[in-house]
Amino acid sequence: MDIDQIFNNNEKWVQQKIAENAFFFDELNKGQFPDYLYIGCSDSRVAAEEIMGLAPGELFVHRNIANMVVGIDLNGMSVIKYAIDHLKVKHVIVCGHYQCGGIKAAMISQDMGILNPWLRNIRDVYRLHKEELNAIISEDDRYDRLVELNVQEQCINLIKTAEVQRAYKERGLLVHGWVFNMKTGKLKDLKIDFGHVIKNIREIYRID
Ligand code: CO
């Protein structure tokens, strides 16, 4: 596709939005009040708002390779801080996806240059769940399972943060772990037991 086509598409989109609601852009201009923070993979096939059926203004988004929540990643941590303490989102979603290139790369033991420290966080997830993963014979199934376990661990990383622990106590903020299946288009809820996780990890990670 020619890059100029994007501006034609944009013009069509503007006209379509105005036709649906004459005040659409006036409303957008007033500010954002999203209920959800979405932390997902940068993968071009996972169109966050589109698969969730949400409109502009309804989803605060952070994306990186393999939907990671890394405690010393200033970018990600700033997004979490702003979304929870300032925008007061009600839900935080970590959304992984099957066929994730970042997860695949972490499963291969080789030097990936500047990607190494990032992938090492995923390799840590593998190490934590090595027994379960190594017991899975099919490589495809093991790959799928690591995608799920990675989402679970990133939810735990979220729950370690002061922002999440405080907002959970004060106003019932919830953390959700999902996986997008691009073969079917469906979202799978991993049903992370938030209350159980927070109880379990507070012995070590509590901040109040
Ligand atoms: Co991915």
Residues whose N, C-alpha, C, O or C-beta is under 5 A from the ligand:
A	BS01	CO	C41 D43 A66 C100 G101 G102
